[in-house]
Structures are given as C-alpha cells and as structure tokens.
C-alpha cells in the first residue's frame, strides 16, 4: 500500500504552488491514501484529490497493522504516547524528520513547497511516500535540492 505524506504547503500565503518537478511525480492511480499534515487551502486539497480521493487531514488510521496518528503541532511524542499509535505523522517544522523512539516511529514530511519559516534559514521542499507492508514499511523521501529531485530510502520493521 502506497501512502503519500505531505504538508506545510502555505499556498498562497508563502508560496505560489507545489514545485512542477513534484507534480510530475504525483500521478493518479498509484497512491492509495494521502495524509496531509496541514497548511493547505481548498485548491490544494482539490489538486490532491485528483491524485487520490482518500485524503486524511487529522485522524487515526490503520494500514497493514500499523496504527497511524496524524497531527499538526510540536508535541508529537506526547501525542504518540497519549494516542497509543505505532506511527506519528506530524507537520509544522517545514523540515523532513524521521526517527524511532521507544518503539514508536515519528515522521514529518517537511514542506512540500519549501515555504519559509522563521525557524529555518532555508527550507528544502520535500514529501514522503510510505510503502506499507504487514509489520514493515519503507519511506521514500523526495527532496528538491538545487533544482533536482533527490530520493532517499529508509526502512523500518515493527518491534515484536
């Protein structure tokens, strides 16, 4: 199951649109679900719905045995413990981050547009595709660096 994790668009307040090179990668029919961390406008949600009709903005969902909590804000570890999820998807930092702590996995896809924030001098546009399988998943991290899309991969297995 392929899940798009994306957010921190800030269209039109801080950026005009999603980078064209990202739009070329996000095609209909390949993605099962989209998790949006926030800072979207109706036109962006409408665009995302052309890629996949299942768009989740704040909720807890389950894929392949992983309970995933979607939130926006800074207290992600507190949220993870309180909601008892396996994966916490958060936004707000505008910077990609992924790590495991105490048997829980945390992922922030960063800013899809590279929208500025007062906390960062330079924001690298990024989003994540998560290939979810029973008890494991792979993250494909897409970043737009000096005009080129770079992809990194991170694998994770659920603790037994």
C-alpha distance (Angstrom), angle and dihedral (degrees) to the residues before:
residue distance angle dihedral
X1 . . .
X2 3.80 . .
X3 3.82 116.4 .
X4 3.80 124.3 -174.0
X5 3.81 114.2 -143.4
X6 3.79 110.6 -165.8
X7 3.78 141.4 147.0
X8 3.79 152.4 120.2
X9 3.81 90.8 90.1
X10 3.83 98.4 151.9
X11 3.81 91.7 -169.6
X12 3.04 119.0 -167.1
X13 3.83 98.6 1.1
X14 3.82 97.9 64.1
X15 3.82 106.9 2.7
X16 3.79 135.6 29.9
X17 3.81 100.4 -137.7
X18 3.79 147.5 -28.5
X19 3.83 110.1 -70.2
X20 3.82 111.6 -88.7
X21 3.81 91.3 -127.9
X22 3.81 89.3 58.5
X23 3.81 92.3 47.1
X24 3.82 89.9 55.3
X25 3.82 89.4 56.7
X26 3.80 96.6 47.2
X27 3.79 103.0 75.6
X28 3.82 128.9 163.3
X29 3.79 121.4 -100.6
X30 3.80 100.8 35.1
X31 3.81 103.6 73.8
X32 3.83 121.5 72.3
X33 3.79 98.1 -166.0
X34 3.81 141.0 -0.5
X35 3.80 123.0 -139.7
X36 3.82 110.0 -161.0
X37 3.80 117.0 -163.4
X38 3.79 95.6 -162.7
X39 3.78 148.7 -98.8
X40 3.78 94.1 102.6
X41 3.76 135.0 140.1
X42 3.83 128.2 -145.7
X43 3.82 92.9 -98.5
X44 3.81 91.3 54.3
X45 3.81 91.5 49.9
X46 3.82 88.5 48.2
X47 3.83 89.9 51.9
X48 3.82 91.9 48.2
X49 3.81 90.0 51.1
X50 3.82 88.4 61.8
X51 3.82 87.8 60.8
X52 3.80 95.3 45.3
X53 3.82 131.0 -10.4
X54 3.83 93.6 -142.6
X55 3.80 105.7 84.3
X56 3.79 119.9 166.5
X57 3.81 120.0 -168.9
X58 3.81 105.4 168.9
X59 3.74 121.5 3.7
X60 3.75 148.0 88.7
X61 3.79 115.1 -96.2
X62 3.79 135.2 174.2
X63 3.78 126.0 -136.7
X64 3.80 124.2 175.7
X65 3.81 92.5 -21.5
X66 3.81 95.9 -46.2
X67 3.78 116.9 118.6
X68 3.81 106.3 -147.1
X69 3.80 124.3 -164.8
X70 3.79 119.2 -160.4
X71 3.78 118.2 -156.3
X72 3.77 141.5 152.2
X73 3.75 120.1 -138.4
X74 3.76 143.8 55.4
X75 3.83 106.3 -76.6
X76 3.79 96.1 76.9
X77 3.80 96.8 142.2
X78 3.81 91.3 50.8
X79 3.81 89.0 47.7
X80 3.82 91.0 48.9
X81 3.80 92.9 53.7
X82 3.81 94.3 42.9
X83 3.80 95.1 47.9
X84 3.82 95.0 39.4
X85 3.81 93.5 -137.5
X86 3.81 127.7 156.7
X87 3.81 94.2 -138.7
X88 3.80 128.3 31.2
X89 3.81 114.8 -157.9
X90 3.79 111.6 -165.8
X91 3.77 140.5 166.7
X92 3.74 138.5 -170.0
X93 3.80 101.7 89.6
X94 3.83 96.2 80.7
X95 3.82 87.6 -142.9
X96 3.80 127.2 99.1
X97 3.78 113.3 -113.9
X98 3.79 133.2 165.8
X99 3.77 129.4 171.9
X100 3.80 144.0 143.7
X101 3.78 121.1 -123.2
X102 3.80 128.6 172.0
X103 3.82 93.4 -13.8
X104 3.79 94.1 -50.7
X105 3.80 126.9 104.9
X106 3.81 123.2 -139.5
X107 3.79 125.9 -162.2
X108 3.80 132.0 178.0
X109 3.82 111.8 -178.1
X110 3.81 93.1 -156.0
X111 3.79 122.2 -139.1
X112 3.80 116.8 -30.7
X113 3.80 90.7 -155.7
X114 3.80 100.2 34.4
X115 3.79 89.7 -114.3
X116 3.78 112.4 -175.5
X117 3.77 123.4 -109.0
X118 3.79 130.8 -171.1
X119 3.83 90.3 -120.5
X120 3.83 96.0 59.2
X121 3.80 132.2 54.3
X122 3.81 92.7 -155.8
X123 3.80 127.3 16.6
X124 3.80 118.9 -156.3
X125 3.83 112.3 -147.0
X126 3.81 109.3 -118.6
X127 3.80 146.7 159.4
X128 3.81 135.8 175.5
X129 3.79 134.7 -128.8
X130 3.79 112.4 -158.6
X131 3.80 117.9 -158.2
X132 3.81 102.0 -158.4
X133 3.82 121.8 -160.0
X134 3.80 129.8 167.0
X135 3.83 106.6 -66.6
X136 3.83 94.3 -10.3
X137 3.77 142.6 58.7
X138 3.78 141.0 -177.8
X139 3.77 124.2 -139.9
X140 3.78 118.7 -148.3
X141 3.79 107.2 -161.7
X142 3.80 114.6 -157.3
X143 3.81 117.0 -161.5
X144 3.78 129.9 175.8
X145 3.81 104.9 -139.2
X146 3.82 120.0 175.2
X147 3.78 90.8 -20.9
X148 3.81 95.8 -50.4
X149 3.80 128.4 103.4
X150 3.80 111.2 -123.6
X151 3.81 121.1 -169.0
X152 3.79 126.3 -156.4
X153 3.80 126.5 -176.2
X154 3.80 128.8 -144.6
X155 3.83 124.1 -178.1
X156 3.79 126.6 -155.8
X157 3.81 133.9 -176.9
X158 3.79 123.4 -161.9
X159 3.81 112.8 -110.5
X160 3.78 112.7 -110.1
